Amino acid sequence: MTAAAPHRPGRLAGKVALITGAGRGIGRAAAELFAAEGARVVVADLDAAAAREVAAAIADAGGAALAVGVDVASPEDNARMVAAAVERWGALHVFYANAAIVDRTPHGDVGLERIALERWHRILAVNLTGTFLGCRAAIPEIVRAGGGSVILTGSVGALVAHRAHNHAYVTSKAGVLGLARNLAVEYAPKGVRVNCLCPGQVRTAMMADFYDDPARRQRFIDLTPMARFGEAVEVARVALFLASDESSFMTGAAVVVDGGWTAV
C-alpha cells in the first residue's frame, strides 16, 4: 500500500490579498489563482458587478473572496477597500495594484499632438496616482500585519518606447516603476517587499483593439520573439510568485513577462 502524499498547504495559505482591476483579465486570473493557493482575496474593480462575479466564482470553487467596487483614482475608495479587507479578515498581507487603463484612440496613434489633455489626466490619475493612493492605504496595514508583498503593475512601456506613441500610458507606467523602486527602499526595513511586474502584449479585453485587428495583431506578433500574445494566467503566475514567500529576497525589481519583447 502506497503512503498518501503529504498535504502541501497553498503558497498563500493564511494570507489576505487585495487585487485591483480584478474583475477581468490579468486581475481576475490572479484573484482566482491566489484564492486557489489559499489566500483570502479582496476582488476590487471599478465594475462592481464584475467584481461580484469573480468573488462568486472563487466561492463556488471553495475559496474565500470579497467583492468591492472601487475607483482607484479616488482616495476615499482606496481607503474603503483596504478597510473592507481588514474588517473582514483582520489583516492585509498582499497588495496587487493591477488596475489600469489605456487610450483607445482609433489606430492607437495617440502621439503628442493628438492626445486630449483630459485623457492624459485620466490615464495618469488611474495608472499612476491610483497606484500611489492604493499603496498609501495598503502598505501601513501590511506593516501592521508583520510585513508582506506589494506588486505594482508596470509595463514593457516603462522600459522601452511604445510603438503606438501612447505617451500618457508609457509615462504612467514609467512612473509606477519609479514608485516601486522608491517604496522598496523605504519599506524594506519594515518587512514589505515592493516589486513592479512589467507585462508585454497580453490577450485581455484592454488589448482587444490590438489583437482583433489582423494587421495590428501581426505587427505585435512580429515584434515578439515568442511570436504570440501572452495569456493572462501567464502573468498571474508570476504575480503569485511575487506575492508568495518564494520571492523573499526580491524587492525593487522590474519583473518582465513579455515573450522577449524588450530583449530586441
C-alpha positions in Angstrom: 0.0 0.0 0.0 1.5 3.3 -1.0 1.6 6.0 1.6 -0.5 9.1 0.9 1.3 12.1 -0.3 1.8 14.7 2.4 -0.6 17.7 2.3 1.0 20.8 0.8 -0.5 24.0 2.0 -1.2 26.6 -0.6 1.6 29.1 -1.4 -0.5 31.9 0.0 -2.1 30.0 2.9 -3.1 32.3 5.7 -2.6 35.5 3.6 -5.1 38.2 2.8 -4.6 39.6 -0.7 -6.2 42.7 -2.2 -6.2 43.0 -6.1 -7.4 46.0 -8.0 -8.7 45.6 -11.5 -9.7 42.1 -10.6 -12.9 41.9 -12.5 -11.4 40.7 -15.7 -8.1 40.0 -17.5 -4.9 39.6 -15.5 -6.5 40.7 -12.3 -9.2 38.1 -12.5 -6.7 35.4 -13.3 -4.6 36.5 -10.3 -7.6 36.6 -8.0 -8.6 33.0 -8.9 -5.0 31.8 -8.7 -4.3 33.4 -5.4 -7.5 32.0 -3.9 -6.7 28.5 -5.2 -3.3 28.9 -3.4 -5.0 29.6 -0.1 -5.4 33.4 0.0 -8.5 35.2 1.1 -8.9 37.7 -1.7 -10.5 41.1 -2.0 -11.6 41.5 -5.6 -11.6 45.2 -6.3 -12.8 46.7 -9.6 -14.5 49.8 -11.0 -17.1 47.4 -12.3 -18.7 46.2 -9.1 -20.8 43.6 -10.9 -17.7 42.1 -12.5 -16.0 42.0 -9.0 -19.0 40.2 -7.6 -19.0 37.7 -10.4 -15.3 36.9 -9.8 -15.8 36.7 -6.0 -18.8 34.3 -6.6 -16.7 32.1 -8.9 -14.0 31.9 -6.2 -16.5 31.0 -3.6 -18.0 28.3 -5.8 -14.6 26.8 -6.2 -14.2 26.6 -2.4 -12.2 29.8 -1.9 -12.8 33.0 0.1 -13.4 36.3 -1.6 -14.9 39.7 -1.0 -16.0 42.0 -3.9 -15.5 45.7 -3.6 -16.4 48.4 -6.2 -13.7 51.0 -6.4 -12.4 53.8 -8.5 -8.7 53.7 -7.8 -8.3 57.4 -8.6 -10.4 58.2 -5.5 -8.5 58.5 -2.2 -11.7 57.6 -0.4 -12.3 54.4 -2.4 -8.8 53.3 -1.8 -9.1 53.7 2.0 -12.5 52.0 1.9 -11.3 48.9 0.0 -8.4 48.4 2.4 -10.7 48.9 5.4 -13.0 46.3 4.0 -10.2 43.8 3.8 -9.1 44.4 7.4 -12.6 44.4 8.7 -13.5 41.1 7.0 -10.2 39.2 7.7 -8.3 41.2 10.3 -5.2 41.9 8.3 -3.7 42.6 4.9 -0.5 40.8 3.6 -0.5 41.3 -0.2 -1.5 44.3 -2.3 -1.5 43.9 -6.1 -2.1 47.2 -7.8 -3.3 45.9 -11.1 -5.9 48.4 -12.3 -5.0 50.4 -15.4 -6.5 52.0 -18.5 -5.0 52.7 -21.9 -6.0 55.3 -24.6 -8.3 53.8 -27.2 -7.9 56.5 -29.8 -8.5 54.9 -33.3 -5.5 53.1 -34.7 -3.6 53.5 -31.4 -2.0 56.7 -32.6 -2.1 59.0 -29.6 1.1 61.0 -30.4 2.0 64.3 -28.8 -0.3 66.5 -30.9 -3.4 64.2 -30.8 -3.8 63.2 -27.2 -6.5 65.2 -25.4 -5.5 66.8 -22.1 -8.4 65.2 -20.3 -7.3 61.8 -21.4 -3.7 62.5 -20.3 -5.0 63.5 -16.8 -7.4 60.5 -16.5 -4.8 57.9 -17.6 -2.2 59.3 -15.1 -5.0 59.5 -12.4 -5.8 55.8 -12.7 -2.5 54.2 -13.6 0.0 56.3 -11.5 -1.9 58.3 -8.9 -4.3 55.4 -8.3 -1.3 53.1 -7.7 0.2 55.7 -5.3 -3.2 56.0 -3.4 -3.6 52.3 -3.2 -0.1 51.9 -1.7 -0.6 54.7 0.7 -3.8 53.0 2.0 -2.5 49.4 1.9 1.2 49.5 3.0 0.6 50.7 6.5 -1.8 47.7 7.1 0.8 45.3 5.6 3.4 46.7 8.0 0.9 46.2 10.9 0.5 42.6 9.8 4.2 42.0 10.1 5.2 42.5 6.5 4.3 41.2 3.1 4.4 41.9 -0.6 3.3 44.7 -2.8 3.1 44.2 -6.6 2.7 47.2 -8.8 1.7 46.7 -12.5 4.1 48.4 -14.8 4.5 47.5 -18.5 7.2 47.0 -21.1 6.3 50.6 -21.8 8.0 51.5 -18.6 11.3 50.2 -20.0 11.2 50.9 -23.8 9.3 53.3 -26.1 5.7 52.3 -27.1 5.5 51.9 -30.8 1.9 53.3 -30.9 3.2 56.6 -29.4 1.0 56.1 -26.4 2.7 58.9 -24.3 0.3 59.0 -21.4 0.3 55.3 -20.8 4.1 55.0 -21.1 4.6 57.9 -18.8 2.2 56.5 -16.2 3.9 53.1 -16.3 7.4 54.6 -16.0 6.2 56.5 -13.0 4.9 53.2 -11.5 8.3 51.6 -11.9 10.0 54.6 -10.2 7.4 54.5 -7.4 8.0 50.7 -6.9 11.8 51.3 -6.5 11.4 54.1 -4.1 8.8 52.3 -1.9 11.0 49.2 -1.9 13.8 51.2 -0.4 11.6 52.9 2.1 9.8 49.8 3.3 12.4 47.1 3.2 13.3 47.7 6.9 9.7 47.2 7.8 9.4 43.8 6.0 7.5 45.0 3.0 8.7 44.0 -0.5 7.7 46.1 -3.4 8.2 44.9 -7.0 7.0 46.0 -10.4 5.5 43.4 -12.8 6.0 44.5 -16.4 3.9 42.5 -18.8 4.2 42.7 -22.6 1.4 42.1 -25.0 -1.2 40.0 -23.2 -4.6 38.8 -24.6 -7.0 40.8 -22.4 -10.0 43.0 -23.0 -7.8 46.0 -22.7 -5.7 44.8 -25.6 -8.7 43.7 -27.8 -8.2 46.7 -30.1 -4.8 45.4 -30.9 -5.3 41.7 -31.4 -8.8 41.9 -33.0 -7.4 43.8 -36.0 -5.4 41.2 -38.1 -2.8 43.7 -39.3 -2.2 45.2 -35.9 -2.1 41.8 -34.3 0.5 40.6 -36.7 2.6 43.7 -36.1 2.8 43.0 -32.4 3.5 39.3 -33.0 6.3 40.2 -35.4 7.9 42.3 -32.6 7.7 39.5 -30.0 10.4 36.8 -30.3 7.9 34.2 -28.9 5.6 35.2 -31.8 2.4 35.3 -29.8 0.4 37.3 -27.3 0.7 36.2 -23.7 -2.2 34.9 -21.7 -3.5 36.5 -18.5 -2.7 33.4 -16.4 0.9 33.5 -17.5 1.3 36.9 -15.9 -0.8 35.9 -12.9 1.6 33.0 -12.2 4.5 35.4 -11.9 2.4 37.7 -9.6 1.7 34.6 -7.5 5.5 34.1 -7.1 6.0 37.7 -6.2 3.1 37.5 -3.6 4.5 34.4 -2.0 7.4 33.9 0.3 9.3 32.2 -2.6 10.4 35.7 -3.7 11.6 36.6 -0.2 14.8 38.3 -1.3 13.3 40.3 -4.2 12.4 43.9 -3.8 12.6 47.0 -6.1 12.8 44.7 -9.2 11.2 45.2 -12.6 10.0 41.7 -13.4 9.4 41.4 -17.2 6.9 38.9 -18.6 6.9 39.8 -22.3 7.8 36.9 -24.6 11.1 38.6 -25.4 9.7 42.0 -26.4 12.3 44.0 -24.6 15.2 41.7 -25.5 15.5 43.0 -29.1 
